[in-house]
């Protein structure tokens, strides 16, 4: 999967949406985004997906 991010200043909300597009669970419950981008195994939701969900819920801390 290729994601093109050519928006120079999309903001935190756009970053969160982009992260959630690639950090999705596979059939075993592992994060596909972590495996694809960093070749690591992480349970979904990984730390990046949790952050992105928090941003979407209005808590970006």
Secondary structure per residue as TSV (DSSP state, phi and psi in degrees):
chain	resnum	aa	ss	phi	psi
A	1	X	-	360.0	134.2
A	2	X	-	-117.4	129.8
A	3	X	-	-115.9	124.9
A	4	X	-	-99.4	122.1
A	5	X	-	-117.0	82.5
A	6	X	-	-99.0	14.9
A	7	X	-	-91.6	114.4
A	8	X	T	-64.5	-34.3
A	9	X	T	-139.8	71.3
A	10	X	-	-80.4	-19.5
A	11	X	H	90.6	172.7
A	12	X	H	-65.4	-38.3
A	13	X	H	-63.0	-39.7
A	14	X	H	-68.3	-37.3
A	15	X	H	-61.7	-42.8
A	16	X	H	-62.6	-43.7
A	17	X	H	-61.2	-43.1
A	18	X	H	-62.9	-41.4
A	19	X	H	-63.4	-43.2
A	20	X	H	-70.6	-18.9
A	21	X	H	-70.3	-32.0
A	22	X	H	-106.4	-25.5
A	23	X	-	-91.7	86.0
A	24	X	-	-125.8	156.8
A	25	X	B	-79.2	146.3
A	26	X	-	-94.7	-173.6
A	27	X	T	-66.8	-17.6
A	28	X	T	-97.0	1.2
A	29	X	S	86.6	11.6
A	30	X	B	-95.9	155.8
A	31	X	B	-80.6	120.7
A	32	X	H	-68.8	-38.1
A	33	X	H	-63.2	-42.8
A	34	X	H	-62.4	-41.1
A	35	X	H	-68.3	-45.1
A	36	X	H	-66.2	-39.5
A	37	X	H	-94.3	-31.1
A	38	X	H	-125.3	2.4
A	39	X	-	55.0	37.9
A	40	X	-	-119.1	154.3
A	41	X	-	-98.9	127.6
A	42	X	-	-141.5	141.2
A	43	X	B	-68.1	143.1
A	44	X	S	-91.1	136.0
A	45	X	S	-80.7	130.9
A	46	X	-	-75.8	176.8
A	47	X	H	-63.1	-35.2
A	48	X	H	-69.1	-40.7
A	49	X	H	-67.0	-37.6
A	50	X	H	-64.4	-41.7
A	51	X	H	-61.8	-46.3
A	52	X	H	-63.0	-39.5
A	53	X	H	-65.0	-39.5
A	54	X	H	-63.0	-41.1
A	55	X	H	-61.6	-45.3
A	56	X	H	-65.9	-29.0
A	57	X	T	-83.6	-1.7
A	58	X	T	93.5	16.0
A	59	X	-	-127.7	80.3
A	60	X	-	-78.0	12.6
A	61	X	-	-82.1	360.0
